């Protein structure tokens, strides 16, 4: 849980909580930051595809520790507040360290731990990650505020820059600490290592062919894509609070933190609900919540002066978003993916599902820069609503395809064995 979130503190959590400050200190626009995110996404796409088979070949412990140390090293560069060119290459580097080395190992290990309780296990993983992120984001906002003058509006550029650099170094240090914890507490799994008698090929084309022939896998990829588009909207909450409601930097960061606090509650609750009822029902309900919240923001119902409605909308929308995050990998079992092919399946669905890392950053940046103020944010959340609707129907089709696959399998063998 800790490692699963600590590795993303520098690439994503930092700019999500402190986005107004981040843009000002680095001297970049929303579109320029979105382009840096896009470079991360391009590298990540291919890293997902190659990293899945890597996780089937090597031990999770070694992969995770290596990834955390390299990611934290990038934080030392970021703390110097580099120019846009270096910052962009840094995001591309993180696309390699956080995905190629890390992601497949994390998902495969979680699935192995979960066995018959996939909803609860993935819900606990994302909920635990969310709790860690919420605690850390709240703590970092307190540190950031303490490093600035009591009247935040009077802070100089140098004071704000030093405060942000301090937060970056703290996040880097937490990455190193997480690597140590993994090395100490995660046992070496000899079965996953390539030191056996016959080394495994990095990419097993037979397993790739089998996984790619399953309609449920492609529908799961579409579900993840739509859910991840919604997740990218959490990057906008703090900036929305400043642009549309006039909040200062600390208050805007606190709004961003509110979204984090919904994550552990929603992910764990929805995960347990999925095992008690069904993952499909929980997916449909989560998409409906996301669509409703996005529609409220996109239609301009929220106006300055009604802060409680803003808080309620962000909290409920975040609950739907993080409910989806806690679920969309738990349906690997429903998709009838054999456990031995988990890494390959994760690589394939992630390659497609996480493409929003490529296009959502520039798209959001373009919409926000083209229409300053509340209007740009309304356009962003209309996009979120559209993808939520697509995800809702993809979830319905997934349930149909899953049942159809089960019926065909039972008619041939009488029982399905993964």
Secondary structure as GFF3:
##gff-version 3
##sequence-region A 1 418
A	DSSP	alpha_helix	2	6	.	.	.	ID=ss1
A	DSSP	pi_helix	9	13	.	.	.	ID=ss2
A	DSSP	alpha_helix	14	17	.	.	.	ID=ss3
A	DSSP	alpha_helix	19	26	.	.	.	ID=ss4
A	DSSP	alpha_helix	30	57	.	.	.	ID=ss5
A	DSSP	alpha_helix	60	78	.	.	.	ID=ss6
A	DSSP	alpha_helix	84	95	.	.	.	ID=ss7
A	DSSP	pi_helix	96	100	.	.	.	ID=ss8
A	DSSP	alpha_helix	103	114	.	.	.	ID=ss9
A	DSSP	alpha_helix	118	146	.	.	.	ID=ss10
A	DSSP	three_ten_helix	152	154	.	.	.	ID=ss11
A	DSSP	alpha_helix	157	185	.	.	.	ID=ss12
A	DSSP	three_ten_helix	190	192	.	.	.	ID=ss13
A	DSSP	alpha_helix	205	212	.	.	.	ID=ss14
A	DSSP	alpha_helix	215	232	.	.	.	ID=ss15
A	DSSP	three_ten_helix	233	236	.	.	.	ID=ss16
A	DSSP	alpha_helix	237	245	.	.	.	ID=ss17
A	DSSP	alpha_helix	249	276	.	.	.	ID=ss18
A	DSSP	alpha_helix	279	298	.	.	.	ID=ss19
A	DSSP	alpha_helix	307	327	.	.	.	ID=ss20
A	DSSP	three_ten_helix	330	332	.	.	.	ID=ss21
A	DSSP	three_ten_helix	339	341	.	.	.	ID=ss22
A	DSSP	alpha_helix	342	353	.	.	.	ID=ss23
A	DSSP	alpha_helix	356	370	.	.	.	ID=ss24
A	DSSP	alpha_helix	374	413	.	.	.	ID=ss25
###
